[in-house]
Amino acid sequence: MAQTLNDHDNHRRIGISFTEHIAESQHRLSPAARGELTSLLLHLMIAAKIISRETRKAALVDVLGLTGRTNIQGELVQKLDEYADDIIIRNLRFTGHLCAMASEEHEDIIPIPERYAIGNYTLTFDPLDGSSNIDADVSIGTIFSIQRRISDGATGTLQDILQRGKNQVCAGYIIYGPGTIMVYTTGHGVHGFTLDPSVGEFLLSHPDIRTPDEGRIYSVNEGNYYRWDEPTRALIDALKSDRNYRGQSYSARYIGSLVADFHRNLLYGGIFLYPADSKSPSGKLRLLPEANPLAFVIEHAGGLATTGTQRILDIEPRRLHHRVPLIIGSRKDVEYAESHYRGRVLDNAGG
């Protein structure tokens, strides 16, 4: 009966705006809060709307293709990636709610200009995940992580950014695809909102997302197969056959855009892997702007995220662009993956 009532309540709430949802949640969960986090998220949503608009007309306004420069990761920078990075920074630095920001595209933390007030939160983000797919019109996305400030100086510091993922107060992502969808959590349920262009607002479309305990999909770049270690190859071989805990083979689904692969598996169940390999022995994905926020989302949706031997949210970042292996998705699938790494000595915290 309780489930029926919850389903009825969710059905009634579908279509409410993100603005209404976040304000209502604040009133219910933190009635004494001053609204700083709410305001911060609303400004982030404005940036997301602008990025969504530009991705839809990118080919018409000459923001496709490469800029001609490389970022701190040594990767070629797409014009739209650079544009998204700039939009997020310009829309959030003046809010008075941040003490510092960090982006995948910048070598160092992004300070708040002196002319603006300093706030109690940090924002770490990947402005446009999957940017190498932009020219092919594949779904791409923004990933974000918000933490509370821990320093007490006049400005934010690197240490405010270098916190374990379990300290996040909010995390999520925005997908720019056939529709623009934002998924987020503050630790009290995972909720998805779809942008309605006719009203210019994100409306609740996926309330209280719970990922299935097990899935039928595995997502990994098998082009790296011969660079993997033996446990990883054995795991993928087992998933492709009926020699796994389910006794049934999994289907391969790999888009190559982390946000898109993650979102599909979040809804349908499954496991995404970007393991370490001989070319990237410490892992390829970034802990702070990619692994941590998605791990925060999946855990609050009932799933798990690990390096293979260590919980992602427990890793202490050693540097701004700390990289890790990532295995993330349905609880039983990730636990099965971890069983392949037990007893093997690995650099658990990546590098």
LONU-585801 format. One record per residue (C-alpha): x, y, z. Coordinates in nm, 3 decimals. Example, Ala and Ser with C-alpha at 12.3 -4.5 7.8 and 13.67 -1.06 7.14 Angstrom:
2
[[1.230, -0.450, 0.780]]
[[1.367, -0.106, 0.714]]
# end
This chain:
351
[[0.000, 0.000, 0.000]]
[[0.288, 0.234, 0.086]]
[[0.444, 0.175, -0.256]]
[[0.113, 0.252, -0.424]]
[[0.088, 0.580, -0.235]]
[[0.446, 0.670, -0.329]]
[[0.379, 0.596, -0.695]]
[[0.066, 0.809, -0.682]]
[[0.257, 1.094, -0.519]]
[[0.533, 1.070, -0.779]]
[[0.279, 1.075, -1.061]]
[[0.117, 1.383, -0.911]]
[[0.453, 1.561, -0.884]]
[[0.575, 1.490, -1.237]]
[[0.593, 1.817, -1.427]]
[[0.673, 2.046, -1.134]]
[[0.959, 2.282, -1.206]]
[[1.311, 2.239, -1.076]]
[[1.278, 2.575, -0.905]]
[[0.972, 2.457, -0.714]]
[[1.125, 2.118, -0.638]]
[[1.450, 2.251, -0.493]]
[[1.272, 2.517, -0.286]]
[[1.025, 2.260, -0.152]]
[[1.308, 2.019, -0.070]]
[[1.499, 2.288, 0.117]]
[[1.193, 2.377, 0.322]]
[[1.127, 2.012, 0.408]]
[[1.482, 1.897, 0.477]]
[[1.659, 2.215, 0.598]]
[[1.401, 2.474, 0.705]]
[[1.672, 2.686, 0.865]]
[[1.887, 2.697, 0.550]]
[[1.960, 3.036, 0.395]]
[[1.903, 2.921, 0.039]]
[[2.266, 2.945, -0.077]]
[[2.276, 2.596, -0.229]]
[[1.936, 2.649, -0.389]]
[[2.050, 2.974, -0.547]]
[[2.374, 2.814, -0.664]]
[[2.186, 2.532, -0.837]]
[[1.946, 2.774, -1.003]]
[[2.238, 2.969, -1.151]]
[[2.391, 2.642, -1.271]]
[[2.062, 2.561, -1.444]]
[[2.076, 2.895, -1.626]]
[[2.421, 2.802, -1.757]]
[[2.286, 2.460, -1.862]]
[[2.003, 2.623, -2.060]]
[[2.250, 2.841, -2.247]]
[[2.477, 2.545, -2.324]]
[[2.177, 2.341, -2.436]]
[[2.072, 2.618, -2.672]]
[[2.419, 2.644, -2.823]]
[[2.462, 2.268, -2.870]]
[[2.141, 2.259, -3.072]]
[[2.258, 2.522, -3.317]]
[[2.633, 2.458, -3.294]]
[[2.683, 2.372, -3.662]]
[[2.502, 2.691, -3.763]]
[[2.708, 2.933, -3.554]]
[[3.057, 2.788, -3.607]]
[[3.116, 2.641, -3.263]]
[[3.190, 2.290, -3.386]]
[[3.542, 2.162, -3.436]]
[[3.873, 2.218, -3.259]]
[[4.010, 2.539, -3.109]]
[[4.369, 2.451, -3.202]]
[[4.490, 2.424, -2.841]]
[[4.525, 2.143, -2.587]]
[[4.407, 2.141, -2.224]]
[[4.594, 2.035, -1.910]]
[[4.504, 1.674, -1.990]]
[[4.691, 1.697, -2.321]]
[[4.363, 1.666, -2.512]]
[[4.257, 1.873, -2.810]]
[[3.996, 2.128, -2.702]]
[[3.667, 2.155, -2.888]]
[[3.520, 2.500, -2.947]]
[[3.196, 2.405, -2.771]]
[[3.391, 2.261, -2.476]]
[[3.566, 2.595, -2.431]]
[[3.237, 2.780, -2.469]]
[[3.063, 2.565, -2.203]]
[[3.354, 2.615, -1.963]]
[[3.333, 2.992, -2.002]]
[[2.953, 3.001, -1.962]]
[[2.961, 2.806, -1.634]]
[[3.238, 3.021, -1.487]]
[[3.075, 3.351, -1.586]]
[[2.732, 3.246, -1.457]]
[[2.851, 3.127, -1.117]]
[[3.149, 3.335, -1.010]]
[[2.938, 3.639, -0.911]]
[[2.674, 3.455, -0.703]]
[[2.845, 3.508, -0.368]]
[[2.797, 3.139, -0.286]]
[[3.134, 3.003, -0.406]]
[[3.484, 3.035, -0.263]]
[[3.652, 2.858, -0.558]]
[[3.586, 2.653, -0.869]]
[[3.776, 2.381, -1.052]]
[[3.729, 2.266, -1.411]]
[[3.871, 1.978, -1.608]]
[[3.993, 2.240, -1.856]]
[[4.210, 2.438, -1.609]]
[[4.544, 2.344, -1.458]]
[[4.476, 2.522, -1.127]]
[[4.170, 2.615, -0.925]]
[[3.962, 2.904, -1.052]]
[[3.954, 3.181, -0.790]]
[[3.656, 3.408, -0.736]]
[[3.742, 3.762, -0.852]]
[[3.799, 4.009, -0.570]]
[[3.505, 4.223, -0.679]]
[[3.263, 3.942, -0.587]]
[[3.163, 3.808, -0.245]]
[[3.310, 3.478, -0.125]]
[[3.069, 3.200, -0.030]]
[[3.062, 2.869, 0.155]]
[[3.076, 2.621, -0.135]]
[[3.306, 2.495, -0.407]]
[[3.206, 2.384, -0.757]]
[[3.405, 2.126, -0.954]]
[[3.289, 2.043, -1.304]]
[[3.354, 1.886, -1.640]]
[[3.199, 2.147, -1.871]]
[[3.132, 1.915, -2.163]]
[[3.197, 1.545, -2.115]]
[[3.219, 1.348, -2.439]]
[[3.334, 1.653, -2.635]]
[[3.521, 1.435, -2.887]]
[[3.174, 1.322, -3.003]]
[[3.040, 1.673, -3.061]]
[[3.093, 1.679, -3.437]]
[[2.908, 1.346, -3.471]]
[[2.600, 1.479, -3.287]]
[[2.632, 1.223, -3.006]]
[[2.486, 1.303, -2.662]]
[[2.729, 1.497, -2.444]]
[[2.697, 1.643, -2.097]]
[[2.806, 1.857, -1.804]]
[[2.905, 1.688, -1.475]]
[[2.917, 1.884, -1.149]]
[[3.010, 1.843, -0.784]]
[[2.942, 2.082, -0.496]]
[[3.117, 2.068, -0.155]]
[[3.123, 2.287, 0.154]]
[[3.423, 2.506, 0.214]]
[[3.662, 2.379, 0.485]]
[[3.917, 2.664, 0.494]]
[[3.865, 2.990, 0.682]]
[[4.084, 3.235, 0.491]]
[[3.982, 3.531, 0.281]]
[[3.962, 3.318, -0.033]]
[[3.908, 2.955, -0.122]]
[[4.205, 2.719, -0.143]]
[[4.305, 2.401, -0.320]]
[[4.225, 2.209, -0.001]]
[[3.861, 2.318, -0.029]]
[[3.852, 2.132, -0.361]]
[[4.062, 1.829, -0.261]]
[[3.802, 1.658, -0.043]]
[[3.683, 1.298, -0.048]]
[[3.374, 1.239, -0.260]]
[[3.169, 1.138, 0.043]]
[[3.186, 1.503, 0.154]]
[[2.984, 1.623, -0.145]]
[[2.661, 1.802, -0.061]]
[[2.526, 1.788, -0.415]]
[[2.625, 1.628, -0.744]]
[[2.474, 1.555, -1.081]]
[[2.492, 1.596, -1.455]]
[[2.312, 1.749, -1.751]]
[[2.276, 1.558, -2.080]]
[[2.246, 1.745, -2.408]]
[[2.089, 1.501, -2.651]]
[[1.746, 1.446, -2.807]]
[[1.624, 1.615, -2.491]]
[[1.816, 1.806, -2.225]]
[[1.797, 1.618, -1.895]]
[[1.938, 1.715, -1.558]]
[[1.986, 1.451, -1.285]]
[[2.098, 1.550, -0.936]]
[[2.104, 1.450, -0.572]]
[[2.168, 1.628, -0.243]]
[[2.180, 1.295, -0.064]]
[[1.802, 1.268, -0.033]]
[[1.699, 1.080, -0.345]]
[[1.803, 1.110, -0.708]]
[[1.574, 1.312, -0.935]]
[[1.570, 1.383, -1.308]]
[[1.433, 1.691, -1.485]]
[[1.376, 1.746, -1.858]]
[[1.408, 2.090, -2.012]]
[[1.085, 2.208, -2.174]]
[[1.200, 2.460, -2.439]]
[[0.850, 2.604, -2.469]]
[[0.860, 2.738, -2.112]]
[[1.236, 2.748, -2.061]]
[[1.221, 2.541, -1.743]]
[[1.344, 2.202, -1.623]]
[[1.040, 1.994, -1.526]]
[[1.041, 1.684, -1.305]]
[[1.031, 1.378, -1.531]]
[[1.217, 1.109, -1.331]]
[[1.131, 1.132, -0.958]]
[[1.317, 0.919, -0.703]]
[[1.535, 0.725, -0.946]]
[[1.641, 0.382, -0.821]]
[[1.880, 0.186, -1.038]]
[[1.808, -0.191, -1.068]]
[[2.013, -0.419, -0.843]]
[[2.146, -0.596, -1.150]]
[[2.146, -0.523, -1.519]]
[[2.198, -0.683, -1.856]]
[[2.431, -0.425, -2.009]]
[[2.806, -0.376, -1.984]]
[[2.972, -0.062, -2.118]]
[[3.347, -0.056, -2.185]]
[[3.588, 0.033, -2.465]]
[[3.692, -0.317, -2.573]]
[[3.948, -0.167, -2.809]]
[[4.171, -0.156, -2.498]]
[[4.125, -0.530, -2.426]]
[[4.490, -0.630, -2.480]]
[[4.613, -0.346, -2.257]]
[[4.405, -0.465, -1.961]]
[[4.533, -0.687, -1.681]]
[[4.416, -1.047, -1.647]]
[[4.134, -0.986, -1.393]]
[[3.979, -0.722, -1.618]]
[[3.993, -0.941, -1.927]]
[[3.849, -1.232, -1.728]]
[[3.564, -1.012, -1.605]]
[[3.469, -0.894, -1.954]]
[[3.496, -1.247, -2.092]]
[[3.259, -1.366, -1.818]]
[[3.008, -1.087, -1.885]]
[[3.006, -1.173, -2.257]]
[[2.937, -1.540, -2.185]]
[[2.703, -1.723, -1.949]]
[[2.989, -1.784, -1.704]]
[[2.888, -1.511, -1.461]]
[[2.677, -1.485, -1.149]]
[[2.358, -1.436, -1.353]]
[[2.426, -1.732, -1.582]]
[[2.330, -1.515, -1.882]]
[[2.539, -1.310, -2.120]]
[[2.527, -0.931, -2.103]]
[[2.471, -0.703, -2.402]]
[[2.745, -0.457, -2.495]]
[[2.638, -0.092, -2.515]]
[[2.914, 0.168, -2.541]]
[[2.859, 0.523, -2.665]]
[[3.194, 0.667, -2.561]]
[[3.031, 0.958, -2.378]]
[[3.056, 0.890, -2.003]]
[[2.740, 1.082, -1.913]]
[[2.532, 0.910, -2.183]]
[[2.656, 0.560, -2.095]]
[[2.607, 0.625, -1.724]]
[[2.256, 0.768, -1.766]]
[[2.135, 0.470, -1.969]]
[[2.271, 0.221, -1.717]]
[[2.132, 0.423, -1.424]]
[[1.782, 0.388, -1.566]]
[[1.801, 0.036, -1.710]]
[[2.063, -0.129, -1.490]]
[[2.412, -0.236, -1.590]]
[[2.778, -0.166, -1.539]]
[[3.017, 0.089, -1.688]]
[[3.390, 0.028, -1.675]]
[[3.691, 0.243, -1.754]]
[[3.963, 0.025, -1.600]]
[[4.332, 0.095, -1.572]]
[[4.547, -0.041, -1.855]]
[[4.911, -0.051, -1.962]]
[[4.878, 0.293, -2.123]]
[[4.697, 0.449, -1.824]]
[[4.809, 0.240, -1.522]]
[[4.653, 0.483, -1.273]]
[[4.325, 0.506, -1.465]]
[[4.202, 0.757, -1.721]]
[[3.899, 0.931, -1.570]]
[[3.933, 1.226, -1.333]]
[[3.833, 1.166, -0.972]]
[[3.702, 1.513, -0.888]]
[[3.497, 1.628, -1.191]]
[[3.387, 1.285, -1.320]]
[[3.414, 0.983, -1.089]]
[[3.312, 1.148, -0.760]]
[[2.989, 1.317, -0.874]]
[[2.868, 1.010, -1.066]]
[[2.958, 0.787, -0.770]]
[[2.755, 1.015, -0.540]]
[[2.458, 0.986, -0.774]]
[[2.477, 0.609, -0.820]]
[[2.513, 0.536, -0.448]]
[[2.206, 0.744, -0.365]]
[[2.021, 0.555, -0.640]]
[[2.113, 0.218, -0.486]]
[[2.420, 0.131, -0.692]]
[[2.795, 0.123, -0.632]]
[[3.115, 0.282, -0.764]]
[[3.465, 0.143, -0.716]]
[[3.815, 0.132, -0.859]]
[[3.786, -0.244, -0.843]]
[[3.921, -0.261, -0.488]]
[[3.828, 0.070, -0.328]]
[[3.509, 0.273, -0.295]]
[[3.537, 0.582, -0.513]]
[[3.386, 0.815, -0.251]]
[[3.652, 0.715, 0.006]]
[[3.953, 0.812, -0.205]]
[[4.151, 1.112, -0.080]]
[[4.247, 1.325, -0.383]]
[[4.621, 1.382, -0.413]]
[[4.606, 1.648, -0.682]]
[[4.352, 1.851, -0.875]]
[[4.365, 1.622, -1.178]]
[[4.389, 1.293, -0.989]]
[[4.288, 1.000, -1.213]]
[[4.132, 0.669, -1.116]]
[[3.991, 0.352, -1.269]]
[[3.611, 0.353, -1.256]]
[[3.365, 0.065, -1.227]]
[[3.014, 0.194, -1.165]]
[[2.655, 0.079, -1.190]]
[[2.410, -0.174, -1.047]]
[[2.505, -0.306, -0.704]]
[[2.525, -0.679, -0.784]]
[[2.713, -0.618, -1.110]]
[[2.975, -0.401, -0.939]]
[[3.013, -0.648, -0.651]]
[[3.068, -0.922, -0.909]]
[[3.332, -0.708, -1.082]]
[[3.509, -0.647, -0.751]]
[[3.531, -1.021, -0.694]]
[[3.766, -1.044, -0.993]]
[[4.014, -0.805, -0.829]]
[[4.022, -0.945, -0.474]]
[[4.364, -1.055, -0.360]]
[[4.544, -0.871, -0.640]]
[[4.782, -0.588, -0.551]]
[[4.680, -0.268, -0.732]]
[[4.737, 0.104, -0.690]]
[[4.396, 0.131, -0.532]]
[[4.374, 0.508, -0.518]]
[[4.491, 0.566, -0.873]]
[[4.702, 0.869, -0.942]]
# end
